[in-house]
Amino acid sequence: MLPNAALPNTAPAPYVRHRPELTLLYQVIEHHLPEFTEHLRERGHFLPKFVFQEFYDYLKCGRLEHGFVRVKCNSCRNELLVAFSCKHRGFCPSCGGRRMVDTAAHLVDRVLPAIPIRQWVLSFPYPLRLLYSTHPQAMTRTLGIVLRAIETHLIRKAGLTRASDAGSGAITFIQRFGSALNLNVHLHMLVPDGVYTRSHGKPRFHAVSAPSHSELTALLNRIIRRITRQLTRDGLLVEDADQTYLDLQIDDSLDQFSAASLSYQVILGPNAGSRVLTLRNPVTTTPASTSKPFTVARDGFSLNAAVSCQAHQRTKLERLCRYVARPPLALERLTVTDDGKLRYALKHPYSNGTTHFLFDPLDLLAKLAALVPRPRVNLTRYHGVFASNSKLRARLVPGKPRKKRTRKPDLSNPPNLTTQPEPPDPTRLTWAQRLKRAFEFDITVCPLCGGHLRVIADITDPAIIDKILTHIRQSRAPPLQAQKHVSSTNSDQQNQGST
């Protein structure tokens, strides 16, 4: 995982280029993606175009050969080359980590007011996880049910009613992954520990205490009952005299990959159809009856409300926001064994003592494909008083409200160019500030002389890119020894950068 934000008195380190081509994940995808594609074609699997695009763009992410920004020092005239990123939401650790920090900074600085915030985590049984991964519209309706139930619980606990115009808000992160790179659709909701009412036109916050075990149990039972009723009404859940089952057809190849990822099964490679290999440590085994505080479970559902932040704990709140917005894969937990298998370590061992999962390269790519979200499906959602169309939002959020869009200027009557432009919004982070907050280095500081760096151009023309990179390689001594599985044409110098 990425480090926490730098302390106020800590001087950020100079910028050093991130080299994704030297990571194990990049090398596995680069060398096994053609085999993965051929394997799918031979077995009649057809994955959507957006899944393959995720892989292809990841291989371009952070590579200078596909475009970069030129940054120059005002003092010593030293230049850095900062490569473009893919900005995808699937499994890219660099883009996911940067988005995690940027989202957390935005929520703490501009959205979440100084009130108690609690994290509510709702997990679903395995069949519903597959349903929500294949039917995003069903997840939208379920999320509405869950948030309304939690809000009603908070209103009643505050001694109010909906007729009093009391309401709360929530910021929901729909996470699609588990700790073992498995598909696990579940909800992380940041909800105030209280509700808002209006007093003489101004919002008034009514704080409530933490939920008790009996309250959590009643709330989970209500959520399960309403979800079941909604899915039955939508025709996705069928109830007969014997049992309740999902009416879900799994014909699409991506759905088959999702089902295999959910059940920890291998879908490609020599061990297709078997369970994913695991490593266990008996010392870490815990009793199955061990219960967690502020957690209730029933019929595969689990509701947890253990983590909360008080109004003054803004640093803790930012760490919590980073946790709920984190990417699915941590590079430092992925290693390779002597026999060529890929070993992924769990951050926390399972109750049965499982500490690692072992994947064949093809099956790892299949697991990553299942984690790629469908296009135009929003995984971060704002509700209630935090929604963009809420009348109370402008009075609650700590940041400066955004200005409304204005009409295009009349070209026949140009504005007075002698007037001074409006000062920038101090609450909005610049590109350099985001990098500094995310990775604890300052892109504006020259690594040679400590002078100020400034962006002078962005290079996207392939001919110009090749000319600049060729000039840099010829002006520097070649590396003593090339890295294994890395082409010598990709051995760029230390003074070149990527975001």
C-alpha positions in Angstrom: 0.0 0.0 0.0 1.0 3.6 -0.4 2.4 5.5 2.5 0.3 8.0 4.5 0.4 11.7 3.8 3.7 13.3 4.7 3.9 15.2 8.0 3.7 19.0 7.6 7.4 19.5 8.6 8.7 16.7 6.4 10.6 17.8 3.3 9.4 15.8 0.3 12.0 13.8 -1.6 13.0 14.7 -5.2 11.0 13.0 -7.9 12.3 9.7 -9.3 10.7 8.0 -12.2 8.5 5.0 -11.6 9.6 2.1 -13.8 6.6 -0.2 -14.2 8.4 -2.4 -16.8 10.6 -3.7 -14.0 7.7 -4.9 -11.8 6.7 -8.5 -11.7 3.1 -7.8 -12.6 4.1 -5.9 -15.8 6.5 -8.6 -16.9 3.8 -11.3 -16.3 1.2 -9.5 -18.4 3.7 -8.5 -21.1 4.9 -12.0 -21.7 1.7 -14.0 -21.1 -0.9 -11.7 -22.7 -0.4 -13.2 -26.2 -0.7 -16.7 -24.8 -3.7 -15.7 -22.8 -5.4 -14.3 -25.9 -4.6 -17.5 -27.9 -5.8 -19.7 -25.1 -9.2 -17.9 -25.0 -9.6 -18.2 -28.8 -8.8 -22.0 -28.8 -11.4 -22.6 -26.0 -14.1 -20.4 -27.5 -14.0 -17.7 -24.8 -14.7 -14.2 -25.9 -14.0 -11.4 -23.5 -15.4 -7.9 -24.1 -13.2 -5.3 -25.8 -12.9 -3.2 -22.7 -11.2 -6.0 -20.8 -8.5 -6.4 -23.4 -8.2 -2.6 -23.6 -7.4 -2.6 -19.9 -4.5 -4.9 -20.4 -3.1 -3.1 -23.5 -3.3 0.3 -21.8 -1.7 -1.0 -18.7 1.3 -2.0 -20.8 1.5 1.6 -21.9 1.0 3.2 -18.5 4.2 4.9 -17.3 6.1 4.1 -20.5 7.9 7.0 -22.1 7.5 5.4 -25.6 3.8 6.3 -25.5 4.0 9.9 -24.6 5.3 12.2 -21.8 5.4 15.7 -20.3 8.7 17.7 -20.4 9.5 19.4 -17.1 12.5 21.8 -17.0 14.4 23.4 -14.1 14.6 27.2 -14.1 18.1 27.1 -12.5 20.3 24.4 -13.9 18.1 23.7 -17.0 17.8 20.0 -16.2 14.9 18.2 -17.7 12.6 15.4 -16.5 10.3 13.3 -18.7 7.0 12.3 -17.0 5.2 9.6 -18.8 1.4 9.4 -19.2 -0.7 7.0 -17.2 -3.6 4.7 -18.3 -6.1 6.1 -15.7 -8.1 2.8 -15.8 -10.0 1.4 -12.8 -9.3 -2.3 -13.0 -6.0 -3.4 -11.6 -3.3 -0.9 -12.4 -1.5 -0.3 -9.0 -0.1 3.1 -10.0 -3.3 4.6 -11.3 -5.3 3.0 -8.5 -2.9 4.3 -5.8 -3.0 7.8 -7.2 -6.8 7.8 -7.5 -7.0 6.5 -3.9 -5.0 9.4 -2.5 -6.6 11.9 -4.7 -10.1 10.7 -3.7 -9.3 10.7 0.0 -7.8 14.2 -0.2 -10.9 15.5 -2.1 -13.3 13.9 0.5 -11.5 15.3 3.5 -10.8 18.7 2.1 -14.0 19.4 0.1 -16.8 17.1 1.1 -16.9 15.6 4.6 -17.7 18.2 7.3 -16.2 18.1 10.8 -18.7 15.6 12.2 -18.4 12.0 13.4 -18.2 9.6 10.5 -18.7 5.8 10.6 -17.8 3.2 8.1 -20.6 0.7 7.3 -19.5 -2.5 5.4 -22.1 -4.8 3.9 -21.1 -8.1 2.4 -23.3 -10.3 0.3 -23.6 -14.1 -0.2 -21.8 -15.6 -3.2 -24.8 -15.8 -5.6 -25.6 -12.1 -5.0 -22.0 -11.1 -5.6 -22.1 -12.7 -9.0 -25.5 -11.1 -9.7 -24.3 -7.6 -8.8 -21.1 -8.0 -10.9 -23.2 -8.9 -14.0 -26.2 -6.6 -13.3 -25.1 -3.2 -12.2 -28.6 -1.9 -12.2 -29.6 -4.5 -9.5 -26.7 -3.1 -7.4 -28.1 0.4 -7.8 -31.6 -0.6 -6.5 -30.0 -2.6 -3.6 -27.8 0.3 -2.6 -30.9 2.5 -2.4 -32.5 0.0 -0.1 -29.5 -0.3 2.2 -28.9 3.5 2.5 -32.6 4.2 3.2 -32.6 1.5 6.0 -29.4 3.0 7.6 -30.8 6.5 7.4 -34.1 5.5 8.9 -32.2 3.8 11.8 -30.2 7.0 12.4 -33.3 9.2 12.3 -35.2 7.1 14.8 -32.2 6.9 17.1 -31.9 10.7 17.1 -35.5 10.8 18.3 -36.8 12.3 15.0 -39.0 11.3 12.2 -38.9 11.6 8.4 -41.8 14.0 8.7 -39.5 16.4 10.5 -37.4 16.7 7.3 -34.5 14.9 9.0 -31.9 13.3 6.8 -28.4 12.0 6.5 -26.0 11.3 3.7 -23.5 8.7 2.5 -20.5 8.2 0.2 -20.5 4.7 -1.0 -17.6 2.8 -2.6 -18.6 -0.3 -4.5 -15.5 -2.6 -4.1 -15.3 -5.5 -6.5 -12.3 -7.3 -5.0 -11.2 -9.4 -2.0 -7.8 -9.7 -0.4 -6.9 -12.7 -2.6 -7.6 -11.0 -6.0 -11.0 -12.7 -6.0 -14.2 -11.1 -7.2 -16.1 -9.9 -4.1 -18.7 -7.2 -4.7 -19.4 -5.5 -1.4 -20.2 -2.0 -0.1 -18.1 0.4 2.0 -20.3 3.4 3.1 -19.1 6.5 4.9 -22.1 7.7 6.9 -22.3 10.5 9.5 -23.0 9.3 13.1 -26.2 11.4 13.1 -28.7 13.3 11.0 -29.3 16.8 9.8 -32.4 19.0 10.3 -33.0 22.6 9.3 -33.3 25.3 12.0 -34.2 28.7 10.6 -32.8 27.7 7.2 -29.5 26.5 8.6 -28.5 22.8 9.0 -28.3 21.4 12.5 -26.5 18.1 13.2 -28.0 15.7 15.7 -25.3 13.2 16.8 -26.2 9.6 17.8 -24.2 6.9 19.7 -22.7 3.8 18.1 -25.2 1.1 17.1 -25.7 -1.8 19.6 -25.6 -5.5 18.6 -29.4 -5.8 18.8 -29.8 -2.7 16.6 -27.3 -4.1 14.0 -29.2 -7.4 14.0 -32.6 -5.8 13.5 -31.1 -3.5 10.8 -29.5 -6.5 8.9 -32.8 -8.5 9.1 -34.6 -5.5 7.6 -32.1 -5.1 4.8 -32.2 -8.8 3.9 -36.0 -8.8 3.9 -36.2 -5.8 1.6 -33.5 -6.9 -0.8 -35.2 -10.3 -1.2 -38.5 -8.6 -1.9 -36.9 -6.3 -4.4 -35.0 -9.0 -6.3 -38.2 -11.2 -6.4 -40.1 -8.2 -7.8 -37.5 -7.7 -10.5 -37.7 -11.4 -11.5 -34.1 -12.2 -10.5 -35.0 -14.2 -7.4 -37.4 -17.1 -7.6 -39.1 -18.5 -4.6 -40.8 -21.9 -4.7 -42.1 -24.3 -2.1 -38.7 -25.8 -1.5 -36.1 -23.1 -1.8 -35.2 -19.6 -3.0 -32.8 -19.4 -5.9 -31.4 -16.9 -8.4 -32.7 -17.0 -12.0 -29.3 -16.1 -13.5 -27.9 -17.4 -16.8 -24.1 -17.6 -17.0 -23.4 -17.7 -20.8 -21.0 -14.8 -21.2 -17.3 -15.7 -20.9 -16.7 -12.8 -18.6 -19.5 -14.1 -16.3 -17.8 -17.5 -16.3 -14.5 -15.8 -15.3 -16.4 -14.0 -12.6 -18.0 -17.1 -11.2 -14.6 -18.9 -11.1 -13.1 -16.0 -9.3 -15.9 -15.9 -6.8 -15.5 -19.6 -5.9 -11.7 -19.5 -5.9 -11.5 -21.9 -8.9 -8.9 -22.1 -11.7 -10.5 -21.4 -15.1 -7.4 -21.4 -17.3 -4.1 -23.3 -17.4 -3.2 -26.9 -16.7 -5.3 -27.0 -13.5 -8.5 -25.7 -14.9 -11.5 -26.7 -12.8 -9.6 -27.2 -9.5 -9.4 -25.0 -6.5 -6.7 -22.3 -6.4 -3.7 -23.5 -4.5 -3.1 -22.0 -1.1 -0.4 -22.0 1.6 -1.4 -22.3 5.2 0.2 -21.7 8.6 -1.4 -23.6 11.4 -0.1 -21.0 13.9 -2.4 -18.4 12.5 -5.6 -20.5 12.7 -8.4 -18.9 14.7 -11.6 -20.5 16.1 -14.5 -20.3 13.8 -16.7 -19.1 16.7 -14.7 -15.9 17.1 -17.0 -12.9 16.8 -16.0 -9.4 15.8 -17.3 -6.3 17.6 -20.0 -4.3 15.9 -20.5 -7.1 13.4 -23.6 -9.3 12.7 -24.0 -12.0 10.0 -26.8 -14.1 8.7 -27.4 -16.2 5.6 -24.2 -15.1 3.9 -24.8 -11.4 4.6 -22.5 -9.5 7.0 -22.9 -6.0 8.4 -20.0 -4.3 10.1 -19.9 -0.8 11.7 -16.8 -1.0 13.9 -14.7 1.8 12.5 -15.6 5.4 13.2 -13.8 8.8 13.2 -14.6 11.7 15.5 -15.0 15.2 14.3 -11.4 16.2 15.2 -9.8 13.0 13.7 -9.2 14.3 10.2 -6.0 12.4 9.7 -7.7 9.2 10.7 -10.6 10.0 8.4 -8.2 10.5 5.5 -6.6 7.1 6.2 -10.1 5.5 6.3 -10.9 7.2 2.9 -7.8 5.8 1.4 -8.7 2.3 2.7 -12.1 2.3 1.2 -10.8 3.7 -2.1 -7.7 1.5 -2.3 -6.8 -0.5 -5.5 -7.3 -4.3 -5.6 -3.6 -5.3 -6.0 -0.5 -4.5 -4.0 2.8 -5.1 -5.9 4.8 -5.8 -2.8 2.6 -8.8 -2.0 3.2 -10.5 -5.4 6.2 -12.7 -5.8 7.3 -15.6 -8.0 8.3 -19.1 -6.7 11.1 -21.3 -7.9 8.7 -23.4 -10.1 7.3 -20.3 -11.8 4.1 -19.9 -9.9 2.9 -16.5 -8.7 2.5 -16.2 -5.0 0.2 -13.5 -3.6 0.3 -12.9 0.2 -2.8 -12.0 2.2 -2.6 -8.9 4.3 -4.3 -10.8 7.2 -4.4 -14.6 7.3 -7.8 -16.3 7.0 -9.3 -18.1 10.0 -8.2 -21.5 8.5 -4.6 -20.3 8.5 -4.3 -19.5 4.8 -1.6 -17.0 4.2 -0.8 -17.1 0.5 -2.5 -18.0 -2.8 -0.7 -19.5 -5.7 -1.6 -18.8 -9.4 -0.4 -19.9 -12.8 0.3 -16.9 -15.0 -2.7 -17.5 -17.2 -5.1 -17.9 -14.3 -3.7 -14.7 -12.7 -4.6 -12.8 -15.9 -8.1 -14.4 -15.7 -8.5 -13.2 -12.2 -7.5 -9.7 -13.2 -9.9 -9.8 -16.1 -12.8 -10.5 -13.7 -11.9 -7.4 -11.6 -12.3 -5.0 -14.6 -15.5 -3.0 -14.0 -17.9 -2.5 -16.9 -17.8 0.8 -18.6 -20.0 3.7 -17.5 -20.7 2.1 -14.1 -19.9 4.5 -11.3 -18.2 2.8 -8.3 -18.2 5.9 -6.1 -21.6 7.4 -5.3 -22.8 10.3 -3.3 -26.2 10.3 -1.5 -28.4 12.5 0.7 -26.8 15.7 1.9 -23.6 14.9 0.1 -25.3 14.5 -3.3 -24.5 17.2 -5.9 -28.1 18.3 -6.1 -28.7 18.5 -2.4 -29.8 21.9 -1.1 -27.8 21.5 2.1 -24.5 20.4 0.5 -23.2 24.0 -0.1 -23.7 24.7 3.6 -22.1 21.6 4.9 -19.0 20.8 2.8 -15.7 22.4 4.0 -14.4 23.3 0.6 -15.3 26.2 -1.5 -18.4 25.5 -3.6 -17.9 25.2 -7.3 -19.2 28.0 -9.5 -22.1 27.4 -11.8 -21.4 27.1 -15.5 -21.8 30.3 -17.4 -22.7 30.9 -21.0 -20.0 31.1 -23.7 -18.6 34.6 -24.1 -20.0 36.8 -26.8 -17.1 37.0 -29.4 -18.6 40.2 -30.8 -18.1 41.9 -27.5 -14.8 40.5 -26.1 -14.0 40.9 -22.4 -11.5 43.5 -21.1 -8.2 41.7 -21.1 -6.6 44.2 -18.8 -8.6 42.9 -15.8 -6.8 40.6 -13.4 -7.9 36.9 -13.5 -9.6 35.4 -10.4 -7.2 33.8 -8.0 -7.2 29.9 -8.1 -9.3 28.0 -5.6 -7.0 27.2 -2.7 -8.9 24.1 -1.8 -8.3 22.4 -5.2 -5.1 20.4 -5.5 -2.9 20.9 -8.5 -1.2 18.1 -10.3 2.0 18.6 -8.5 0.3 18.8 -5.1 -1.5 15.5 -5.8 1.8 13.8 -6.5 3.3 15.3 -3.4 0.4 14.1 -1.2 0.3 10.7 -2.8 3.9 9.7 -3.1 5.7 12.1 -0.8 7.9 13.6 -3.5 7.7 17.1 -5.0 7.7 17.2 -8.8 8.4 20.9 -8.7 11.8 20.5 -7.0 14.8 19.7 -9.3 16.6 16.5 -8.1 20.0 18.0 -9.1 20.1 21.6 -7.7 16.8 21.9 -5.8 15.5 24.6 -8.2 12.0 25.0 -9.4 10.7 22.8 -12.1 8.0 23.8 -14.6 6.1 22.0 -17.3 7.2 23.2 -20.8 5.5 20.8 -23.2 3.6 17.5 -23.6 4.9 15.2 -26.3 2.5 12.8 -28.1 3.9 12.6 -31.6 5.6 9.2 -32.1 8.3 10.6 -34.3 9.3 13.3 -31.8 9.1 10.8 -28.9 11.5 8.4 -30.7 13.8 11.3 -31.5 14.0 12.5 -27.9 14.4 9.1 -26.4 17.1 8.1 -28.9 19.0 11.3 -28.1 18.9 10.6 -24.4 20.0 7.0 -24.8 23.0 8.0 -27.0 24.0 10.8 -24.6 24.2 8.5 -21.6 26.3 5.4 -20.9 24.2 2.2 -21.3 23.4 0.2 -18.1 25.8 -2.4 -17.0 23.3 -5.2 -17.0 19.8 -5.2 -18.4 17.0 -6.5 -16.2 15.6 -10.0 -17.0 12.6 -10.0 -19.3 13.1 -6.3 -20.1 14.0 -5.1 -23.6 17.2 -3.1 -23.9 15.2 -0.4 -25.8 13.3 0.3 -22.6 16.4 1.1 -20.5 15.8 4.8 -19.9 17.9 7.0 -17.7 17.2 8.0 -14.1 16.3 11.5 -15.0 13.2 10.5 -16.9 9.9 10.3 -15.0 6.3 9.0 -15.0 3.3 9.7 -12.9 
